[in-house]
C-alpha cells in the first residue's frame, strides 16, 4: 500500500513534468531511442499495426514508430508534452497516424478491450508509481491488447548507479534532482508479468551516466 506521507511527493511529479516539458521542447532529443528501434522490429515481425504508446514524452519514439508504418495512440501525463506531439504530428504530416492524448495511467486506460496489436513504453514504468499501481496498469495493458498482442517496456534496474541515492520515497523509489524513479529487480519484472508470457528480458545501458535498464517483452496469451 502507498505510504500516505509520500502521497504529496508522488502526486507532485505531474507539475514538475509539466514545467520541464514546457520549457525544454527537445529535452529528450530528436533521435529515436534504441528500445524503440528494437520494439519496431519485434512489432513488425509480429505483424502489428495499431500501437499504444504510454508515456510518449515529446514524441521522439512516437514519430519514429509512425514513420515505420504503425498507427500510434500515444498517452502522456503532461499536457505540455501532448501539445508538443500534436504540433509535431501536424508539421510532419502524421495526423492520420499519431493520436496524442493526456492521461494519468493510474486510471483505467480509455480504450475498449482488445483494441491494440501492441503496446510500447520507454521508462514510463519507472516513474513515480507504486507497485500496486503498476500491477493495475499491467492488467489494463493486457485488457486492451488483442490475444497474442505484444507489450514492450523499459525500466531502470536496481543495478542503476542512481539506485539508493537521494531521498527514499517508499518501496524501490528514489528522488534525485526533483524526479522520482521506481527501480526494478527481476522479481518485480516477473510479478508484473503475471497473466502474460515472458518473451524476453534484456539488460542494457543508455546514456553517458550510464542508466541501466531492462527491456521487457511480454505476450498476451491467445487463450
GUDO-168660 format. One record per atom (N, C-alpha, C): residue number from 1; x, y, z. Coordinates in Angstrom, 3 decimals. Example, Ala and Ser with C-alpha at 12.3 -4.5 7.8 and 13.67 -1.06 7.14 Angstrom:
% GUDO-168660
 num        x        y        z
   1   13.190   -5.690    7.800
   1   12.300   -4.500    7.800
   1   13.200   -3.300    7.800
   2   12.850   -2.250    7.080
   2   13.670   -1.060    7.140
   2   12.900    0.030    7.870
% end
This chain:
% GUDO-168660
 num        x        y        z
   1    0.838   -1.195    0.000
   1    0.000    0.000    0.000
   1    0.873    1.245    0.000
   2    0.391    2.303   -0.602
   2    1.131    3.552   -0.636
   2    1.196    4.156    0.755
   3    2.393    4.583    1.169
   3    2.572    5.320    2.413
   3    1.970    6.711    2.228
   4    0.990    7.082    3.073
   4    0.286    8.347    2.892
   4    1.223    9.543    3.011
   5    2.336    9.395    3.767
   5    3.265   10.517    3.900
   5    3.995   10.801    2.598
   6    3.999    9.855    1.658
   6    4.680   10.049    0.378
   6    3.740   10.558   -0.712
   7    2.422   10.587   -0.444
   7    1.460   10.959   -1.485
   7    1.741   12.327   -2.114
   8    2.012   13.398   -1.341
   8    2.277   14.694   -1.983
   8    3.477   14.652   -2.931
   9    4.536   13.948   -2.544
   9    5.717   13.872   -3.406
   9    5.413   13.115   -4.685
  10    4.680   12.001   -4.587
  10    4.351   11.208   -5.771
  10    3.404   11.968   -6.692
  11    2.372   12.563   -6.114
  11    1.395   13.282   -6.922
  11    1.979   14.562   -7.526
  12    2.975   15.146   -6.869
  12    3.572   16.386   -7.350
  12    4.427   16.236   -8.582
  13    4.688   14.999   -9.008
  13    5.533   14.795  -10.187
  13    4.903   15.357  -11.459
  14    3.592   15.388  -11.528
  14    2.927   15.903  -12.738
  14    3.302   17.357  -12.997
  15    3.258   18.172  -11.942
  15    3.602   19.585  -12.113
  15    5.061   19.753  -12.543
  16    5.921   18.932  -11.978
  16    7.337   19.014  -12.354
  16    7.532   18.660  -13.823
  17    6.862   17.599  -14.289
  17    6.986   17.222  -15.706
  17    6.352   18.272  -16.615
  18    5.240   18.868  -16.191
  18    4.612   19.921  -16.995
  18    5.594   21.072  -17.210
  19    6.235   21.521  -16.133
  19    7.180   22.640  -16.249
  19    8.372   22.260  -17.116
  20    8.888   21.061  -16.919
  20   10.088   20.637  -17.642
  20    9.832   20.509  -19.134
  21    8.744   19.845  -19.514
  21    8.461   19.628  -20.927
  21    8.041   20.917  -21.628
  22    7.411   21.826  -20.875
  22    7.008   23.096  -21.475
  22    8.201   23.993  -21.770
  23    9.244   23.908  -20.946
  23   10.396   24.806  -21.096
  23   11.552   24.181  -21.873
  24   11.509   22.853  -22.071
  24   12.587   22.165  -22.786
  24   11.983   21.299  -23.892
  25   11.593   21.915  -25.013
  25   10.878   21.181  -26.061
  25   11.688   20.069  -26.720
  26   13.002   20.070  -26.578
  26   13.816   18.994  -27.138
  26   14.582   18.286  -26.028
  27   13.956   18.151  -24.873
  27   14.618   17.572  -23.703
  27   15.216   16.199  -23.982
  28   14.500   15.378  -24.738
  28   14.941   14.006  -24.995
  28   15.623   13.843  -26.350
  29   15.802   14.958  -27.057
  29   16.432   14.876  -28.367
  29   15.431   14.516  -29.450
  30   15.933   14.447  -30.675
  30   15.085   14.143  -31.827
  30   15.173   12.689  -32.277
  31   16.295   12.041  -32.000
  31   16.507   10.683  -32.493
  31   15.731    9.674  -31.662
  32   15.213    8.626  -32.286
  32   14.504    7.594  -31.529
  32   15.456    6.855  -30.612
  33   14.922    6.313  -29.541
  33   15.732    5.527  -28.616
  33   16.042    4.155  -29.206
  34   17.074    3.525  -28.694
  34   17.395    2.159  -29.117
  34   16.262    1.186  -28.784
  35   15.601    1.314  -27.616
  35   14.463    0.428  -27.361
  35   13.342    0.559  -28.387
  36   13.106    1.779  -28.884
  36   12.064    1.953  -29.905
  36   12.451    1.229  -31.190
  37   13.720    1.319  -31.552
  37   14.186    0.605  -32.754
  37   14.010   -0.904  -32.585
  38   14.369   -1.418  -31.402
  38   14.227   -2.848  -31.148
  38   12.759   -3.258  -31.135
  39   11.915   -2.441  -30.501
  39   10.488   -2.760  -30.434
  39    9.861   -2.766  -31.824
  40   10.262   -1.832  -32.676
  40    9.705   -1.774  -34.031
  40    9.956   -3.080  -34.776
  41   11.143   -3.634  -34.621
  41   11.451   -4.897  -35.301
  41   10.590   -6.039  -34.762
  42   10.406   -6.053  -33.437
  42    9.563   -7.081  -32.826
  42    8.121   -6.945  -33.304
  43    7.630   -5.705  -33.357
  43    6.243   -5.473  -33.773
  43    6.044   -5.804  -35.246
  44    7.020   -5.451  -36.077
  44    6.910   -5.769  -37.498
  44    6.905   -7.283  -37.711
  45    7.757   -7.978  -36.973
  45    7.797   -9.439  -37.099
  45    6.479  -10.054  -36.650
  46    5.819   -9.410  -35.688
  46    4.538   -9.906  -35.200
  46    3.350   -9.388  -35.983
  47    3.617   -8.651  -37.065
  47    2.579   -8.098  -37.943
  47    1.619   -7.164  -37.210
  48    2.146   -6.439  -36.249
  48    1.338   -5.447  -35.539
  48    1.084   -4.248  -36.439
  49   -0.026   -3.591  -36.234
  49   -0.350   -2.387  -36.998
  49   -0.732   -1.232  -36.063
  50   -1.671   -1.492  -35.157
  50   -2.115   -0.425  -34.259
  50   -1.396   -0.553  -32.915
  51   -0.701    0.508  -32.513
  51    0.089    0.509  -31.292
  51   -0.486    1.486  -30.268
  52   -0.278    1.151  -29.004
  52   -0.491    2.072  -27.890
  52    0.868    2.383  -27.300
  53    1.201    3.684  -27.209
  53    2.424    4.085  -26.522
  53    2.042    4.805  -25.237
  54    2.692    4.430  -24.137
  54    2.439    5.041  -22.840
  54    3.644    5.864  -22.425
  55    3.393    7.121  -22.034
  55    4.484    7.998  -21.639
  55    5.305    8.456  -22.823
  56    4.633    9.022  -23.817
  56    5.302    9.404  -25.067
  56    6.234   10.590  -24.938
  57    6.164   11.335  -23.829
  57    7.058   12.478  -23.642
  57    6.831   13.546  -24.696
  58    7.838   13.768  -25.547
  58    7.739   14.757  -26.618
  58    7.698   14.100  -27.999
  59    7.572   12.768  -28.010
  59    7.281   12.083  -29.262
  59    8.443   11.552  -30.070
  60    9.653   11.533  -29.510
  60   10.784   11.091  -30.348
  60   10.613    9.641  -30.814
  61   10.072    8.772  -29.948
  61    9.820    7.389  -30.363
  61    8.502    7.269  -31.113
  62    7.545    8.073  -30.722
  62    6.212    8.050  -31.348
  62    6.310    8.240  -32.854
  63    7.025    9.275  -33.269
  63    7.079    9.607  -34.694
  63    7.951    8.633  -35.473
  64    8.952    8.086  -34.817
  64    9.731    7.023  -35.452
  64    8.828    5.827  -35.748
  65    8.014    5.429  -34.777
  65    7.119    4.285  -34.982
  65    6.079    4.580  -36.060
  66    5.559    5.792  -36.072
  66    4.588    6.170  -37.109
  66    5.231    6.125  -38.487
  67    6.470    6.597  -38.570
  67    7.161    6.588  -39.864
  67    7.515    5.177  -40.317
  68    7.542    4.225  -39.377
  68    7.749    2.820  -39.751
  68    6.449    2.168  -40.210
  69    5.347    2.923  -40.181
  69    4.089    2.409  -40.716
  69    3.041    2.047  -39.688
  70    3.327    2.258  -38.403
  70    2.352    1.932  -37.370
  70    1.386    3.097  -37.127
  71    0.154    2.784  -36.739
  71   -0.796    3.770  -36.246
  71   -0.635    3.810  -34.732
  72   -0.362    4.998  -34.175
  72    0.029    5.098  -32.771
  72   -0.933    5.991  -31.987
  73   -1.610    5.401  -30.997
  73   -2.310    6.178  -29.976
  73   -1.304    6.363  -28.843
  74   -0.989    7.615  -28.503
  74    0.051    7.874  -27.509
  74   -0.515    8.680  -26.353
  75   -0.291    8.197  -25.140
  75   -0.758    8.859  -23.932
  75    0.425    9.408  -23.146
  76    0.221   10.561  -22.522
  76    1.241   11.102  -21.633
  76    0.570   11.835  -20.476
  77    1.250   11.841  -19.341
  77    0.804   12.503  -18.120
  77    0.720   14.012  -18.294
  78    1.637   14.558  -19.120
  78    1.810   16.004  -19.244
  78    1.066   16.564  -20.444
  79    0.199   17.545  -20.199
  79   -0.487   18.207  -21.310
  79    0.500   18.976  -22.168
  80    1.576   19.507  -21.552
  80    2.604   20.210  -22.330
  80    3.254   19.265  -23.333
  81    3.565   18.037  -22.899
  81    4.131   17.053  -23.815
  81    3.171   16.684  -24.921
  82    1.901   16.536  -24.578
  82    0.876   16.203  -25.579
  82    0.766   17.304  -26.624
  83    0.828   18.558  -26.203
  83    0.753   19.675  -27.151
  83    1.953   19.683  -28.085
  84    3.135   19.385  -27.555
  84    4.326   19.280  -28.405
  84    4.117   18.201  -29.462
  85    3.571   17.058  -29.056
  85    3.366   15.962  -30.010
  85    2.311   16.323  -31.060
  86    1.254   17.015  -30.653
  86    0.238   17.426  -31.630
  86    0.841   18.363  -32.674
  87    1.660   19.298  -32.215
  87    2.310   20.239  -33.136
  87    3.236   19.506  -34.098
  88    4.024   18.578  -33.570
  88    4.954   17.833  -34.422
  88    4.205   16.952  -35.418
  89    3.115   16.329  -34.969
  89    2.334   15.481  -35.873
  89    1.808   16.293  -37.049
  90    1.373   17.524  -36.766
  90    0.887   18.410  -37.825
  90    2.024   18.790  -38.770
  91    3.171   19.139  -38.209
  91    4.312   19.563  -39.018
  91    4.844   18.425  -39.891
  92    4.780   17.200  -39.370
  92    5.313   16.051  -40.098
  92    4.279   15.401  -41.012
  93    3.066   15.918  -40.993
  93    2.022   15.325  -41.818
  93    1.606   13.945  -41.345
  94    1.632   13.735  -40.017
  94    1.329   12.412  -39.467
  94    0.072   12.413  -38.593
  95   -0.798   13.388  -38.811
  95   -2.022   13.443  -38.014
  95   -2.913   12.228  -38.223
  96   -2.755   11.563  -39.365
  96   -3.562   10.373  -39.626
  96   -2.991    9.131  -38.954
  97   -1.750    9.223  -38.452
  97   -1.101    8.058  -37.840
  97   -0.855    8.221  -36.338
  98   -0.819    9.449  -35.845
  98   -0.483    9.707  -34.444
  98   -1.644   10.424  -33.755
  99   -2.141    9.825  -32.673
  99   -3.246   10.415  -31.905
  99   -2.780   10.593  -30.458
 100   -2.323   11.811  -30.092
 100   -1.868   12.045  -28.715
 100   -3.022   12.435  -27.798
 101   -2.920   12.049  -26.527
 101   -3.926   12.442  -25.539
 101   -3.299   12.447  -24.149
 102   -3.797   13.339  -23.299
 102   -3.325   13.397  -21.917
 102   -4.065   12.351  -21.091
 103   -3.324   11.595  -20.290
 103   -3.955   10.567  -19.454
 103   -3.025   10.210  -18.308
 104   -3.608    9.996  -17.143
 104   -2.900    9.522  -15.956
 104   -3.049    8.008  -15.917
 105   -1.946    7.269  -16.060
 105   -2.038    5.810  -16.153
 105   -2.410    5.155  -14.835
 106   -2.588    5.945  -13.777
 106   -3.131    5.395  -12.540
 106   -4.634    5.163  -12.659
 107   -5.220    5.685  -13.723
 107   -6.633    5.445  -14.011
 107   -6.745    4.405  -15.134
 108   -7.897    3.762  -15.282
 108   -8.065    2.784  -16.369
 108   -7.791    3.412  -17.728
 109   -7.222    2.634  -18.622
 109   -6.917    3.128  -19.962
 109   -8.224    3.398  -20.722
 110   -8.283    4.491  -21.482
 110   -9.541    4.916  -22.113
 110   -9.810    4.243  -23.462
 111   -9.697    2.909  -23.479
 111   -9.893    2.167  -24.726
 111  -10.674    0.886  -24.436
 112  -11.419    0.403  -25.424
 112  -12.128   -0.868  -25.244
 112  -11.157   -2.050  -25.180
 113  -11.682   -3.176  -24.738
 113  -10.899   -4.410  -24.715
 113  -10.384   -4.738  -26.117
 114   -9.199   -5.349  -26.168
 114   -8.631   -5.882  -27.410
 114   -8.561   -4.846  -28.530
 115   -8.111   -3.636  -28.200
 115   -8.032   -2.554  -29.185
 115   -6.712   -2.521  -29.958
 116   -5.634   -3.065  -29.367
 116   -4.297   -2.845  -29.921
 116   -3.557   -4.147  -30.208
 117   -2.715   -4.068  -31.233
 117   -1.833   -5.193  -31.562
 117   -0.620   -5.234  -30.647
 118   -0.208   -4.060  -30.137
 118    0.996   -3.997  -29.318
 118    0.980   -2.741  -28.459
 119    1.777   -2.773  -27.397
 119    1.948   -1.624  -26.509
 119    3.439   -1.405  -26.303
 120    3.845   -0.134  -26.323
 120    5.264    0.222  -26.143
 120    5.378    1.323  -25.103
 121    6.402    1.230  -24.261
 121    6.639    2.266  -23.264
 121    8.112    2.294  -22.887
 122    8.726    3.466  -23.041
 122   10.132    3.635  -22.665
 122   10.209    4.442  -21.373
 123   10.479    3.772  -20.274
 123   10.709    4.327  -18.941
 123    9.471    4.911  -18.259
 124    8.281    4.625  -18.776
 124    7.065    5.008  -18.051
 124    6.929    4.173  -16.776
 125    7.291    2.894  -16.843
 125    7.121    2.006  -15.703
 125    8.000    2.404  -14.520
 126    9.064    3.154  -14.760
 126    9.930    3.552  -13.645
 126    9.649    4.973  -13.182
 127    8.477    5.497  -13.510
 127    8.069    6.781  -12.968
 127    7.569    6.601  -11.517
 128    6.973    7.655  -10.956
 128    6.562    7.655   -9.543
 128    5.257    6.904   -9.351
 129    5.295    5.608   -9.587
 129    4.136    4.743   -9.437
 129    4.441    3.697   -8.369
 130    3.425    3.339   -7.602
 130    3.600    2.268   -6.621
 130    3.512    0.922   -7.335
 131    3.952   -0.124   -6.640
 131    3.844   -1.468   -7.227
 131    2.391   -1.841   -7.471
 132    1.500   -1.471   -6.561
 132    0.074   -1.754   -6.743
 132   -0.452   -1.058   -7.995
 133   -0.047    0.189   -8.210
 133   -0.470    0.923   -9.406
 133    0.112    0.292  -10.669
 134    1.345   -0.174  -10.595
 134    1.964   -0.835  -11.747
 134    1.269   -2.151  -12.073
 135    0.858   -2.878  -11.052
 135    0.124   -4.121  -11.297
 135   -1.209   -3.829  -11.988
 136   -1.879   -2.776  -11.550
 136   -3.145   -2.398  -12.186
 136   -2.915   -1.973  -13.630
 137   -1.835   -1.225  -13.881
 137   -1.518   -0.812  -15.241
 137   -1.213   -2.016  -16.121
 138   -0.462   -2.968  -15.586
 138   -0.150   -4.173  -16.345
 138   -1.420   -4.918  -16.750
 139   -2.375   -4.985  -15.836
 139   -3.644   -5.640  -16.161
 139   -4.413   -4.864  -17.223
 140   -4.372   -3.525  -17.138
 140   -5.062   -2.700  -18.122
 140   -4.441   -2.866  -19.515
 141   -3.121   -2.925  -19.578
 141   -2.462   -3.142  -20.870
 141   -2.897   -4.484  -21.445
 142   -2.914   -5.508  -20.608
 142   -3.336   -6.830  -21.083
 142   -4.777   -6.796  -21.581
 143   -5.606   -6.022  -20.898
 143   -7.014   -5.915  -21.311
 143   -7.152   -5.308  -22.694
 144   -6.394   -4.243  -22.987
 144   -6.576   -3.539  -24.266
 144   -5.786   -4.183  -25.410
 145   -4.924   -5.158  -25.085
 145   -4.224   -5.880  -26.153
 145   -5.119   -6.969  -26.735
 146   -4.952   -7.208  -28.025
 146   -5.609   -8.346  -28.661
 146   -4.920   -9.637  -28.213
 147   -5.602  -10.767  -28.259
 147   -4.930  -12.033  -27.962
 147   -3.686  -12.202  -28.837
 148   -2.582  -12.560  -28.205
 148   -1.315  -12.662  -28.926
 148   -0.572  -11.348  -29.037
 149   -1.194  -10.256  -28.537
 149   -0.567   -8.939  -28.625
 149    0.685   -8.833  -27.775
 150    1.574   -7.926  -28.163
 150    2.877   -7.768  -27.516
 150    2.939   -6.492  -26.680
 151    3.662   -6.576  -25.582
 151    3.957   -5.404  -24.761
 151    5.467   -5.323  -24.587
 152    6.052   -4.202  -24.981
 152    7.479   -3.962  -24.780
 152    7.621   -2.716  -23.908
 153    8.293   -2.867  -22.762
 153    8.531   -1.702  -21.916
 153    9.956   -1.742  -21.373
 154   10.455   -0.573  -20.993
 154   11.765   -0.491  -20.362
 154   11.614    0.133  -18.982
 155   12.545   -0.189  -18.106
 155   12.546    0.363  -16.762
 155   13.950    0.300  -16.192
 156   14.297    1.275  -15.367
 156   15.613    1.276  -14.749
 156   15.692    0.184  -13.683
 157   16.867   -0.379  -13.509
 157   17.041   -1.526  -12.626
 157   17.706   -1.125  -11.309
 158   17.682   -2.048  -10.376
 158   18.336   -1.817   -9.092
 158   19.852   -1.864   -9.205
 159   20.384   -2.176  -10.396
 159   21.829   -2.077  -10.654
 159   22.216   -0.701  -11.192
 160   21.238    0.177  -11.367
 160   21.487    1.519  -11.879
 160   22.311    2.322  -10.859
 161   23.246    3.162  -11.329
 161   24.068    3.947  -10.394
 161   23.275    4.859   -9.465
 162   22.053    5.255   -9.851
 162   21.249    6.147   -9.009
 162   20.433    5.420   -7.957
 163   20.391    4.097   -8.040
 163   19.581    3.358   -7.071
 163   20.156    3.525   -5.662
 164   19.282    3.863   -4.732
 164   19.713    4.039   -3.352
 164   20.254    5.414   -3.036
 165   20.223    6.326   -3.999
 165   20.754    7.673   -3.785
 165   19.612    8.691   -3.745
 166   19.802    9.751   -2.983
 166   18.797   10.794   -2.896
 166   17.811   10.537   -1.775
 167   16.566   10.958   -1.990
 167   15.516   10.841   -0.973
 167   14.697    9.583   -1.236
 168   14.589    8.719   -0.235
 168   13.810    7.493   -0.396
 168   12.321    7.831   -0.355
 169   11.578    7.381   -1.379
 169   10.150    7.684   -1.478
 169    9.291    6.428   -1.371
 170    9.763    5.448   -0.605
 170    8.994    4.226   -0.411
 170    9.330    3.172   -1.451
 171    9.153    1.891   -1.065
 171    9.478    0.758   -1.940
 171   10.872    0.961   -2.529
 172   11.022    0.767   -3.841
 172   12.323    0.975   -4.502
 172   12.322    2.279   -5.277
 173   11.694    3.318   -4.719
 173   11.612    4.626   -5.363
 173   12.574    5.600   -4.678
 174   13.338    6.315   -5.509
 174   14.298    7.286   -5.001
 174   14.186    8.577   -5.795
 175   14.265    9.703   -5.099
 175   14.156   11.009   -5.742
 175   15.528   11.658   -5.876
 176   15.868   12.046   -7.108
 176   17.093   12.780   -7.392
 176   16.756   13.979   -8.257
 177   17.239   15.150   -7.876
 177   17.030   16.389   -8.636
 177   15.549   16.625   -8.930
 178   14.713   16.249   -7.968
 178   13.289   16.516   -8.081
 178   12.473   15.467   -8.796
 179   13.116   14.464   -9.396
 179   12.387   13.425  -10.128
 179   12.469   12.101   -9.371
 180   11.322   11.436   -9.255
 180   11.237   10.164   -8.544
 180   11.313    9.015   -9.551
 181   12.178    8.052   -9.276
 181   12.362    6.887  -10.136
 181   12.052    5.621   -9.345
 182   11.297    4.734   -9.951
 182   10.989    3.421   -9.367
 182   11.914    2.404  -10.039
 183   12.828    1.837   -9.275
 183   13.817    0.892   -9.802
 183   13.297   -0.538   -9.658
 184   13.581   -1.360  -10.668
 184   13.072   -2.740  -10.717
 184   14.199   -3.751  -10.512
 185   13.888   -4.828   -9.803
 185   14.714   -6.026   -9.857
 185   13.981   -7.067  -10.702
 186   14.609   -8.205  -10.933
 186   13.999   -9.220  -11.802
 186   12.689   -9.753  -11.197
 187   12.633   -9.820   -9.865
 187   11.409  -10.317   -9.220
 187   10.219   -9.412   -9.524
 188   10.461   -8.094   -9.591
 188    9.350   -7.179   -9.897
 188    8.911   -7.326  -11.354
 189    9.864   -7.528  -12.244
 189    9.519   -7.776  -13.645
 189    8.598   -8.991  -13.741
 190    8.949  -10.056  -13.042
 190    8.159  -11.280  -13.097
 190    6.795  -11.089  -12.428
 191    6.755  -10.299  -11.368
 191    5.479  -10.020  -10.701
 191    4.521   -9.291  -11.631
 192    5.032   -8.318  -12.391
 192    4.176   -7.559  -13.303
 192    3.837   -8.338  -14.574
 193    4.523   -9.462  -14.790
 193    4.273  -10.278  -15.978
 193    3.179  -11.322  -15.756
 194    2.576  -11.329  -14.582
 194    1.515  -12.304  -14.324
 194    0.378  -12.119  -15.328
 195   -0.030  -13.222  -15.930
 195   -1.085  -13.173  -16.942
 195   -0.555  -13.054  -18.350
 196    0.776  -12.861  -18.497
 196    1.434  -12.784  -19.803
 196    2.397  -13.957  -19.965
 197    2.851  -14.130  -21.171
 197    4.019  -14.974  -21.445
 197    5.238  -14.059  -21.535
 198    6.312  -14.376  -20.835
 198    7.539  -13.585  -20.938
 198    8.305  -14.037  -22.177
 199    8.471  -13.143  -23.131
 199    9.224  -13.437  -24.351
 199   10.716  -13.236  -24.103
 200   11.079  -12.107  -23.478
 200   12.486  -11.843  -23.193
 200   12.616  -10.736  -22.160
 201   13.725  -10.757  -21.445
 201   14.113   -9.675  -20.539
 201   15.585   -9.392  -20.827
 202   15.852   -8.227  -21.410
 202   17.205   -7.870  -21.844
 202   17.718   -6.720  -20.986
 203   18.922   -6.858  -20.457
 203   19.557   -5.766  -19.722
 203   20.412   -4.951  -20.681
 204   20.343   -3.618  -20.577
 204   21.133   -2.766  -21.455
 204   21.460   -1.456  -20.750
 205   22.341   -0.675  -21.349
 205   22.718    0.621  -20.803
 205   22.348    1.720  -21.779
 206   22.032    2.900  -21.237
 206   21.635    4.038  -22.064
 206   22.216    5.312  -21.464
 207   22.732    6.173  -22.311
 207   23.278    7.487  -21.971
 207   24.639    7.367  -21.307
 208   25.237    8.528  -21.050
 208   26.599    8.580  -20.531
 208   26.691    8.278  -19.049
 209   25.557    8.228  -18.331
 209   25.613    8.070  -16.877
 209   26.355    6.810  -16.418
 210   26.122    5.601  -16.866
 210   25.012    5.230  -17.753
 210   23.796    4.799  -16.928
 211   22.605    4.930  -17.528
 211   21.440    4.309  -16.921
 211   21.484    2.816  -17.238
 212   21.077    2.013  -16.292
 212   20.986    0.564  -16.524
 212   19.514    0.180  -16.494
 213   19.079   -0.501  -17.545
 213   17.658   -0.778  -17.730
 213   17.400   -2.222  -18.127
 214   16.146   -2.643  -17.927
 214   15.596   -3.848  -18.527
 214   14.760   -3.439  -19.733
 215   14.818   -4.212  -20.815
 215   13.825   -4.140  -21.886
 215   13.037   -5.443  -21.826
 216   11.772   -5.313  -21.484
 216   10.914   -6.473  -21.231
 216    9.942   -6.635  -22.390
 217    9.846   -7.832  -22.915
 217    8.884   -8.141  -23.974
 217    7.942   -9.226  -23.466
 218    6.650   -8.912  -23.477
 218    5.606   -9.819  -22.996
 218    4.605  -10.087  -24.114
 219    3.943  -11.219  -24.028
 219    2.891  -11.548  -24.986
 219    1.615  -11.926  -24.228
 220    0.488  -11.358  -24.650
 220   -0.790  -11.754  -24.096
 220   -1.158  -13.133  -24.650
 221   -1.477  -14.085  -23.806
 221   -1.833  -15.412  -24.317
 221   -3.006  -15.357  -25.303
 222   -2.998  -16.271  -26.219
 222   -4.057  -16.328  -27.228
 222   -5.359  -16.831  -26.600
 223   -5.244  -17.682  -25.614
 223   -6.452  -18.197  -24.947
 223   -6.211  -18.372  -23.467
% end
